Amino acid sequence: MATKINLDQLASEIAQGLKDFTHEVVEMVDTSSQRIGKEAVKKLRATSPRKTQKYRKSWTMKTSKTVHQPAVRTLHVRAPRYRLTHLLEHGHAIAGGTGRVKAYPHIGPVEEEVIEQFTREVEEAIKRG
């Protein structure tokens, strides 16, 4: 037996259901990004070049909150060591043109791992949501 429903009621019920679903998914994504970001900082600190501990210890995560959306998390090296990241990651020419300094790829591998893990967790959150 078919049940009759007002079209306005149906639209509001669908909108409320989508709003609840979206809120749950945003919370799951926010939790995942916080946890994965912390893990990434630990990995970057562990895999960064060891000449001085200052560069390794300067990795940190910045969180920018927005209303009704997941927080934006940015991994970065605190000043003034941020200038070293691309030089260490890709190598650079020696002053005077006598050769090149060896590259120490430490950001790329962690970035790939984090992207893969985060993508997998967001897909799971959407399926569960």
N, C-alpha and C positions, 0 to 999 in steps of 0.2 A: 504494500500500500504506500503510495507516494505521499510525502508530507509537503504541505504548502508552506513556503517561507517568503517573507517580504524581501524584495530585491535590495532595499536599503539595508536591511538586517544582514543579509548575506555579505554584502560589500564590507560592512563594518566588522563582521566576524572574520573575514579573510584578512582585512587590514590588521586587526588585532593579533591574529595568528602569525602573520609575517613579522609584526613588530616584536612579539615574544621570541620568535625564532632568531631574528637578527640580534636581539639583545643577548641571548644565550651564546650565539656564535662569537660575538664581539668579546664577551667575557672569556671564552675559551682561548681565542686567539691572543688576547692580552696576556693571559696567564702563560701560554706557551712562549710568547715572545720574550717575556721577562726571564723565564727559566733558561731558554736557549741563549739569550743574550749574555747571561751570567756565565754559562758554560763556555761561550765563545771567548769572553774576556780571559777566563782561566786558560784556555787553550792558546790564545795569543801570547799571554804572559809566559807560558811554558815553551813555546816554539820560537819566540823572538830571539835574535842574536844575543850572545852573552857577553860581549866585550865590556859593557857596563850594565849594571842592574837597573840604572835609572830609566833607560828606554823600556825595558821589560815591565817595570812597575808602573809606567805611565799610562798603560792601557786602561780605559774606563768605558762605561756605558752611560749615555745621557738619555733621559726619558722626557719626551714632550707630550703632555696630556692634551687630549681634545675631547669635547663633549660628544657622547653617543658614538664614539669611534674608538678603535683600539689605539693605544698609545704608540707613538712613533719612537723607536729605540735606535740610537746611533752609537756605534762603537768607534772610538777615536783615541788618539794619543794626545795627552795633555800638552800644552805649550811648555817649552819651546821645542820639544822633541818631535812634533808633528812633521817637521821639515825632513826628518830622516826616513819616513816610511817608504816613499817611492825610491829613494836612493838605496836603501837596504833591500827592498823587494826586487828591484830590477837591475841593480848594479849601476855604476856610473864611470865616466871617464876620469882618469887621474889628471890632476892639474899639471899643465905642461905637455899634455898629449902623449905621455910615455906608456900608456896602456889603460886597462880597465880594472875596476875593483869588482871582485866577485859578488854576484847577486845571492841574497839569502831569502828565497821565497818562503815567507811565513804567513802572509796574509791570505794569499790566493787559496791555498788548501783549506784553511779554516773557513773562508767565505763559501767555498763550494759545499763543504760539509753542512754548514749552517743553513744554507739555502735549501738543500735537499731535505734536511730534518724538519725545517719550518714548513715547507710545502707539504710534506707528508702529514704533519700534525694539523695543519689548517684543513686539508682534505678530510681527515678523520673528524674534525670538529663539525664540519658542514654535514657530514653523513650522520653524526650523532644528534646534531642540533635539532 
